[in-house]
Amino acid sequence: MASARLILRPDAVVGPINRRLFGSFVEHLGRCVYTGIYEPGHPSADADGFRTDVLDLVRELGVTTIRYPGGNFVSSYRWEDGVGPRESRPVRLDLNWHSTETNEFGTDEFMKWAGIAGVEPMMAVNIGTRGTAEALDLLEYCNHPRGTALSDYRRANGAEEPYNVRMWCLGNEMDGPWQVGQMTPEQYGRAALDMARTMHKFDSSLELVACGSSGTSMPTFGTWERVVLEHTFDEVDFISAHAYYELEGDDLASFLASGVDMDRFINTVVAAADEVAAARGSDKQIAISFDEWNVWYISHDWAPGTEDWPVAPPLLQDVYSVADAVVVGDLLITLLRHADRVKAASLAQLVNVIAPIMTEPGGRAWRQTTFYPFALTTQLAGTTVLESAVDVPSHTTAKHGEAPLVNAVATWDGERTVTVFATNRDPQAAHDISVDVSALGFPEDVSVTVLTDADPLAVNTADAPDRVVPTSGSAVVADGVVTVTLPAVSWSAVQVALA
């Protein structure tokens, strides 16, 4: 059995963990909003129509931020449609997902829901069909206390205090030909610069996210990041990154190694940002907002029909397997390992749409397999990511080339607790991981949680919601080294209490 070995030291630190890294995403897409987080008349609905069964699961999941309202949806969204008396809100066609948007749920409902859920709102503004003027209107509506037309309109709509949204995304995937208002990097860079400068005239402390390329397969990937940042560098704090992965055919080995691609993606974006900084003689570091990431079976036939315009159709309702959950956990490990530059991230999405939480209209809610590695990581991760001197066996995959068989990251609370998250990417064999914590303290107590199954394609459903759940594992401790056996196709969390 091949083994992986990590050696941890208190003075070898990657960086602090920004809790925004554990964010998610709510878009007006499919059933994410309607019959997802919001369903008046549902047995669990509160007075505002929010499903309390879903709210309970959102709190258990531990998400810290929510990106809203898109996604592709935002690029033709008129935010004004979703505020004010519901009976006077216009019904619109959503060209992005070929649906009808009732606007029954909008900015005020989302902000109230976010407050109840205990999450930070992360707002996206429409740069596709609108622009700076509308972004400023939304900013004034959300953040100005009182005494202006839009701030007093918010107060009249029931929100006396401003929402004080700190983080704003300047559009979404603007290089994509599927995007309403697609732009070249030069066009977007100039538009985003104007929007950012003007928003900063309102509040210089706002944290702004420029659109990165929609993915590594885009022909302008890398160039887009460089050109956009050449325009916006002084006005933005983040550049976005988006990545989705899926099991292609029976190539499980490549799928389990998806984190290798994410790792390269992050390194490329960091290099582009640092190239712009170097050319300007600046020591400013642009952070990454990895505000869309997940397993998504995008190659499946998921597109809505074109003969009608349904309200909240069941789109992108992927059912996730054990293997999918292992990859989600693996991608989280990769994000944590880049905690020095990845300062925000959003699992896309939260409910029903490629999501860890599923619901039935009028009925049950349950946890998908992918719920567990995310929830346990948010619960168990420390405050700091430690560098790991790693000795890891590898193998060759068809899609990603050479890939470590074990992917791992160690977090520390700075005092008595170390947590190691690890995946075994081997489709067939178990592997050991040994963690030397002797430089941090004596391992007094160890707990191990494992997500795996004899069938890597096993799933959870409404009728069998607990088919796949985490189980307890075991560890061997000797001379300050904790050793755990990782089953094939597994995700594990190893928490070590130090004396």
Secondary structure, 3 states (H helix, E strand, C coil): CCEEEEECCCCCEEEECCHHHHEEECCCCCCCCECCCECCCCCCECCCCEEHHHHHHHHHHCCCEEEECCCHHHHHCCHHHHCCCHHHCCCEEECCCCEEECCCCCHHHHHHHHHHHCCEEEEEECCCCCCHHHHHHHHHHHHCCCCCHHHHHHHHCCCCCCCCCCEEEECCCCCCCCCCCCCCHHHHHHHHHHHHHHHHHHCCCCEEEECCCCCCCCCCCCHHHHHHHHHHCCCCCEEEEEEEECCCCCCHHHHHCHHHHHHHHHHHHHHHHHHHHHHHCCCCCCEEEEEEEEECCCCCCCCCCCCCCCECCCCCCCCCEHHHHHHHHHHHHHHHHCCCCEEEEEEECCECCCCCEEECCCCCEEECCCHHHHHHHHHHCCCEEECCEEECCEEEECCCEEEECEEEEEEECCCCEEEEEEEECCCCCCEEEEEECCCCCCEEEEEEEEECCCCCCCECCCCCCCCCCCEEECCEEECCEEEEEECCCEEEEEEEEEC
